[in-house]
């Protein structure tokens, strides 16, 4: 009797362990329904996803973070699209396009299978910024539009050190094309 139960117990244990290892289809931001100020992170350290606003460079006030968070949360609730803001004190010598693409993929921004995430990356010490758009939104947010939004809405504010204002203007402009 004990011999016949061993294979059954082994199969149950194997199935249980496999089901625990399945990737979740939940959004990496699924629990980000309440504001929490992001923490600065040391240069050279891989950025950690802390929510909709990830101010690792420490250039945003708490009030600016709250406003950005509210806008980004509202965008996802209204459209399903995820947009995340990240600042970093250094790109570590990497090109911003490679850095932002790798970061967006690592964080899993956007819905799986739809690829509708947007990452706004700001590296103020490197004087670089980029809007990275998932394939699912390239028609709504083509490169030419993102460049225009950067040039007209965001970079003028960044040049004066008004990083929060520039990010707010960029989010507003991008969101208008996603509704």
C-alpha atoms as a printed R data frame, in Angstrom:
    type eleno elety resid chain resno      x      y       z
1   ATOM     1    CA   UNK     A     1  0.000  0.000   0.000
2   ATOM     2    CA   UNK     A     2  2.814  2.419   0.937
3   ATOM     3    CA   UNK     A     3  4.520  1.655  -2.366
4   ATOM     4    CA   UNK     A     4  1.480  2.695  -4.410
5   ATOM     5    CA   UNK     A     5  1.105  6.021  -2.530
6   ATOM     6    CA   UNK     A     6  4.713  7.118  -3.019
7   ATOM     7    CA   UNK     A     7  4.351  7.796  -6.787
8   ATOM     8    CA   UNK     A     8  1.082  9.662  -6.168
9   ATOM     9    CA   UNK     A     9  2.667 11.791  -3.431
10  ATOM    10    CA   UNK     A    10  5.688 12.468  -5.656
11  ATOM    11    CA   UNK     A    11  3.442 13.555  -8.549
12  ATOM    12    CA   UNK     A    12  1.434 15.869  -6.264
13  ATOM    13    CA   UNK     A    13  4.615 17.446  -4.898
14  ATOM    14    CA   UNK     A    14  5.974 17.948  -8.424
15  ATOM    15    CA   UNK     A    15  2.735 19.548  -9.649
16  ATOM    16    CA   UNK     A    16  2.626 21.825  -6.619
17  ATOM    17    CA   UNK     A    17  6.211 22.985  -7.135
18  ATOM    18    CA   UNK     A    18  5.616 23.632 -10.845
19  ATOM    19    CA   UNK     A    19  2.481 25.640 -10.206
20  ATOM    20    CA   UNK     A    20  4.369 27.839  -7.724
21  ATOM    21    CA   UNK     A    21  7.016 28.623 -10.344
22  ATOM    22    CA   UNK     A    22  4.604 29.829 -13.030
23  ATOM    23    CA   UNK     A    23  5.060 33.458 -13.937
24  ATOM    24    CA   UNK     A    24  2.373 35.753 -12.705
25  ATOM    25    CA   UNK     A    25  0.452 37.640 -15.357
26  ATOM    26    CA   UNK     A    26 -0.291 40.360 -12.822
27  ATOM    27    CA   UNK     A    27  1.111 43.782 -13.508
28  ATOM    28    CA   UNK     A    28  4.359 44.658 -11.733
29  ATOM    29    CA   UNK     A    29  2.468 47.752 -10.593
30  ATOM    30    CA   UNK     A    30 -0.631 45.871  -9.431
31  ATOM    31    CA   UNK     A    31 -0.056 46.812  -5.796
32  ATOM    32    CA   UNK     A    32  0.829 50.438  -6.543
33  ATOM    33    CA   UNK     A    33 -2.557 51.897  -5.689
34  ATOM    34    CA   UNK     A    34 -1.294 54.012  -2.785
35  ATOM    35    CA   UNK     A    35  1.412 56.628  -3.042
36  ATOM    36    CA   UNK     A    36  4.768 55.916  -1.436
37  ATOM    37    CA   UNK     A    37  7.718 58.247  -1.981
38  ATOM    38    CA   UNK     A    38 10.506 56.550  -3.904
39  ATOM    39    CA   UNK     A    39 13.948 56.143  -2.421
40  ATOM    40    CA   UNK     A    40 17.173 57.355  -3.985
41  ATOM    41    CA   UNK     A    41 19.483 54.601  -5.130
42  ATOM    42    CA   UNK     A    42 23.279 54.628  -5.420
43  ATOM    43    CA   UNK     A    43 24.811 55.257  -8.839
44  ATOM    44    CA   UNK     A    44 25.846 52.025 -10.499
45  ATOM    45    CA   UNK     A    45 23.214 49.970  -8.672
46  ATOM    46    CA   UNK     A    46 20.530 48.344 -10.809
47  ATOM    47    CA   UNK     A    47 17.370 50.438 -10.473
48  ATOM    48    CA   UNK     A    48 14.569 48.810  -8.496
49  ATOM    49    CA   UNK     A    49 10.958 49.247  -9.572
50  ATOM    50    CA   UNK     A    50  9.312 51.123  -6.704
51  ATOM    51    CA   UNK     A    51  6.031 52.049  -8.365
52  ATOM    52    CA   UNK     A    52  4.879 54.447 -11.055
53  ATOM    53    CA   UNK     A    53  7.522 57.008 -10.034
54  ATOM    54    CA   UNK     A    54 11.092 55.852  -9.388
55  ATOM    55    CA   UNK     A    55 13.191 58.858  -8.423
56  ATOM    56    CA   UNK     A    56 16.513 57.128  -7.859
57  ATOM    57    CA   UNK     A    57 18.367 60.377  -8.647
58  ATOM    58    CA   UNK     A    58 16.463 62.267  -5.942
59  ATOM    59    CA   UNK     A    59 15.485 65.217  -8.153
60  ATOM    60    CA   UNK     A    60 11.744 65.309  -7.395
61  ATOM    61    CA   UNK     A    61  9.996 66.703  -4.352
62  ATOM    62    CA   UNK     A    62  7.476 64.506  -2.577
63  ATOM    63    CA   UNK     A    63  4.681 66.755  -3.857
64  ATOM    64    CA   UNK     A    64  5.921 66.357  -7.463
65  ATOM    65    CA   UNK     A    65  6.083 62.585  -7.016
66  ATOM    66    CA   UNK     A    66  2.497 62.558  -5.705
67  ATOM    67    CA   UNK     A    67  1.230 64.526  -8.705
68  ATOM    68    CA   UNK     A    68  3.078 62.255 -11.155
69  ATOM    69    CA   UNK     A    69  1.840 59.145  -9.341
70  ATOM    70    CA   UNK     A    70 -1.767 60.361  -9.482
71  ATOM    71    CA   UNK     A    71 -1.534 61.078 -13.234
72  ATOM    72    CA   UNK     A    72  0.070 57.711 -14.008
73  ATOM    73    CA   UNK     A    73 -2.368 55.736 -11.877
74  ATOM    74    CA   UNK     A    74 -5.314 57.538 -13.527
75  ATOM    75    CA   UNK     A    75 -3.887 56.774 -16.985
76  ATOM    76    CA   UNK     A    76 -3.702 53.052 -16.239
77  ATOM    77    CA   UNK     A    77 -7.188 52.972 -14.727
78  ATOM    78    CA   UNK     A    78 -8.693 54.788 -17.720
79  ATOM    79    CA   UNK     A    79 -6.782 53.106 -20.560
80  ATOM    80    CA   UNK     A    80 -5.088 49.991 -19.190
81  ATOM    81    CA   UNK     A    81 -1.739 51.322 -20.462
82  ATOM    82    CA   UNK     A    82  1.122 51.543 -17.986
83  ATOM    83    CA   UNK     A    83  3.485 54.490 -17.917
84  ATOM    84    CA   UNK     A    84  6.400 54.649 -15.497
85  ATOM    85    CA   UNK     A    85  8.843 57.456 -14.709
86  ATOM    86    CA   UNK     A    86 12.404 56.706 -13.650
87  ATOM    87    CA   UNK     A    87 15.309 58.965 -12.816
88  ATOM    88    CA   UNK     A    88 18.856 57.758 -12.413
89  ATOM    89    CA   UNK     A    89 21.945 59.609 -11.301
90  ATOM    90    CA   UNK     A    90 24.022 57.847 -13.959
91  ATOM    91    CA   UNK     A    91 23.614 55.708 -17.055
92  ATOM    92    CA   UNK     A    92 26.907 54.021 -16.206
93  ATOM    93    CA   UNK     A    93 28.433 54.894 -19.575
94  ATOM    94    CA   UNK     A    94 25.622 53.192 -21.516
95  ATOM    95    CA   UNK     A    95 23.623 54.777 -24.312
96  ATOM    96    CA   UNK     A    96 20.260 55.934 -22.992
97  ATOM    97    CA   UNK     A    97 18.386 53.957 -25.655
98  ATOM    98    CA   UNK     A    98 19.988 50.669 -24.571
99  ATOM    99    CA   UNK     A    99 19.619 51.524 -20.880
100 ATOM   100    CA   UNK     A   100 15.920 52.433 -21.140
101 ATOM   101    CA   UNK     A   101 15.034 49.422 -23.293
102 ATOM   102    CA   UNK     A   102 16.763 47.026 -20.888
103 ATOM   103    CA   UNK     A   103 15.141 48.712 -17.878
104 ATOM   104    CA   UNK     A   104 11.655 48.585 -19.399
105 ATOM   105    CA   UNK     A   105 12.051 44.916 -20.251
106 ATOM   106    CA   UNK     A   106 13.480 44.018 -16.840
107 ATOM   107    CA   UNK     A   107 10.637 45.805 -15.058
108 ATOM   108    CA   UNK     A   108  7.973 44.336 -17.361
109 ATOM   109    CA   UNK     A   109  6.119 47.599 -17.904
110 ATOM   110    CA   UNK     A   110  2.891 47.095 -19.847
111 ATOM   111    CA   UNK     A   111  0.514 44.209 -20.175
112 ATOM   112    CA   UNK     A   112  1.943 40.876 -21.215
113 ATOM   113    CA   UNK     A   113  0.999 40.035 -24.794
114 ATOM   114    CA   UNK     A   114 -0.068 43.619 -25.489
115 ATOM   115    CA   UNK     A   115  3.304 45.292 -24.805
116 ATOM   116    CA   UNK     A   116  1.667 48.626 -24.049
117 ATOM   117    CA   UNK     A   117  4.099 50.103 -21.572
118 ATOM   118    CA   UNK     A   118  5.819 53.481 -21.655
119 ATOM   119    CA   UNK     A   119  8.971 54.372 -19.724
120 ATOM   120    CA   UNK     A   120 10.098 57.965 -19.306
121 ATOM   121    CA   UNK     A   121 13.740 57.911 -18.242
122 ATOM   122    CA   UNK     A   122 15.623 60.965 -16.991
123 ATOM   123    CA   UNK     A   123 19.362 60.959 -16.265
124 ATOM   124    CA   UNK     A   124 19.905 64.573 -15.138
125 ATOM   125    CA   UNK     A   125 23.632 64.264 -14.400
126 ATOM   126    CA   UNK     A   126 24.225 62.845 -17.883
127 ATOM   127    CA   UNK     A   127 21.889 65.471 -19.433
128 ATOM   128    CA   UNK     A   128 19.849 62.709 -21.115
129 ATOM   129    CA   UNK     A   129 16.180 61.807 -21.270
130 ATOM   130    CA   UNK     A   130 14.169 59.311 -23.296
131 ATOM   131    CA   UNK     A   131 10.641 58.077 -23.858
132 ATOM   132    CA   UNK     A   132 10.665 54.303 -24.450
133 ATOM   133    CA   UNK     A   133  7.449 52.935 -25.961
134 ATOM   134    CA   UNK     A   134  6.330 49.301 -26.096
135 ATOM   135    CA   UNK     A   135  5.534 47.819 -29.510
136 ATOM   136    CA   UNK     A   136  1.821 47.790 -28.723
137 ATOM   137    CA   UNK     A   137  1.746 51.599 -28.511
138 ATOM   138    CA   UNK     A   138  4.102 52.538 -31.347
139 ATOM   139    CA   UNK     A   139  1.187 53.501 -33.587
140 ATOM   140    CA   UNK     A   140 -0.303 55.840 -30.945
141 ATOM   141    CA   UNK     A   141  3.108 57.155 -29.825
142 ATOM   142    CA   UNK     A   142  5.488 57.080 -32.810
143 ATOM   143    CA   UNK     A   143  9.109 58.165 -32.374
144 ATOM   144    CA   UNK     A   144  8.456 61.475 -34.140
145 ATOM   145    CA   UNK     A   145  5.705 62.381 -31.645
146 ATOM   146    CA   UNK     A   146  7.827 61.371 -28.658
147 ATOM   147    CA   UNK     A   147 10.714 63.476 -29.971
148 ATOM   148    CA   UNK     A   148  8.400 66.479 -30.401
149 ATOM   149    CA   UNK     A   149  7.036 66.065 -26.861
150 ATOM   150    CA   UNK     A   150 10.590 65.847 -25.526
151 ATOM   151    CA   UNK     A   151 11.765 68.890 -27.490
152 ATOM   152    CA   UNK     A   152  8.747 71.121 -26.874
153 ATOM   153    CA   UNK     A   153  7.378 70.086 -23.490
154 ATOM   154    CA   UNK     A   154 10.045 68.373 -21.429
155 ATOM   155    CA   UNK     A   155 13.575 69.509 -22.285
156 ATOM   156    CA   UNK     A   156 12.915 73.268 -21.870
157 ATOM   157    CA   UNK     A   157 11.819 72.582 -18.265
158 ATOM   158    CA   UNK     A   158 14.724 70.180 -17.652
159 ATOM   159    CA   UNK     A   159 17.206 72.852 -18.780
160 ATOM   160    CA   UNK     A   160 16.018 75.121 -15.973
161 ATOM   161    CA   UNK     A   161 16.163 72.314 -13.387
162 ATOM   162    CA   UNK     A   162 12.359 71.987 -13.259
163 ATOM   163    CA   UNK     A   163 12.430 68.202 -13.610
164 ATOM   164    CA   UNK     A   164  9.011 67.604 -12.033
165 ATOM   165    CA   UNK     A   165  7.367 70.180 -14.287
166 ATOM   166    CA   UNK     A   166  9.005 68.719 -17.403
167 ATOM   167    CA   UNK     A   167  7.886 65.211 -16.492
168 ATOM   168    CA   UNK     A   168  4.330 66.408 -15.768
169 ATOM   169    CA   UNK     A   169  4.159 68.156 -19.139
170 ATOM   170    CA   UNK     A   170  5.462 65.059 -20.889
171 ATOM   171    CA   UNK     A   171  2.997 62.748 -19.150
172 ATOM   172    CA   UNK     A   172  0.111 65.081 -19.991
173 ATOM   173    CA   UNK     A   173  1.114 65.284 -23.662
174 ATOM   174    CA   UNK     A   174  1.640 61.516 -23.985
175 ATOM   175    CA   UNK     A   175 -1.617 60.732 -22.165
176 ATOM   176    CA   UNK     A   176 -3.610 62.881 -24.588
177 ATOM   177    CA   UNK     A   177 -2.575 60.490 -27.368
178 ATOM   178    CA   UNK     A   178 -3.536 57.400 -25.374
179 ATOM   179    CA   UNK     A   179 -7.160 58.272 -24.569
